[in-house]
Amino acid sequence: MAIRRALDARPGTLPEIRPDGNSVKFLIDIPTVRYIPRLVLRCDGDGNVWASIADGDRRDCGDRTE
C-alpha cells in the first residue's frame, strides 16, 4: 500500500515570474538529488496554459536573451 504525503499547508518559495510577450511565465524550481529542474508554466491572455520541465541549466527556460 502506498503512503500518501500529507499537505503541510505552509507556503513555499514564490516562483520566478517573467513577462513573455503577451504571456506570463512562472518558473518553479523542483528540488532533486542531482540537479534542479524547473517547472515552466506559461499563461497567455486567452486563458491558454502550457507546462514543461526544463533541465537544471537555467538558460533552458525559454529565455534566449544571452
N, C-alpha and C positions, 0 to 999 in steps of 0.2 A: 504494500500500500504506500502510495506517495505521500510525503509530508508536505502540507501547504505552509507557506510562509505567511505569517500574519503581517498586515499592514501596520506600520508604527505611527502613522498619521503625523509624522514630523516633516516639515518642509525640507526639501533638498536644496541643492545649489540651483541658482537660476540658470537657464540656458543662455548661450550667447545668441543674441538676436541681431540679424543684419537685414537691411533692405536689399532687394534683388530685383531691380526694375519695378514692375507693378506688383511684385510679390514680397513676402516677408519670409525669411529663412530662420529657423530655430536650430541651433547646433547644440546637441546634448552629449556630453561625454558619458561613455559606458565603461566603467572600470572592469578590467580583466587582469589576468596574471601577467601576460607577456607584453601587451601593448594596449593602448586606449583607443578603441574605435569610437566613432561618433555617429549618433543617430541624427540624420539631417531631415527636417521636416520643412517643406516649402508650401506656403499657402498663398493663393492669389485672390484678387478682388472678386472673382466669380464664385468663390467657395470651393475651388478645387484644392486638394491636398495631395502632395507627393511625399513619399518617405523613402529614404535609402540609408544604407550604412556605409560610411567612408572608413577607410583603414586608418591606422594610427598616424599617418602623415597628414598634418594639418593643411597642407596645400591641396589635398584631395577633397575639399568640401565645396567644390563648385565655384570657388572664387579664384579667378586667374588674373590677379592684379600684380603679379610679380614683375 
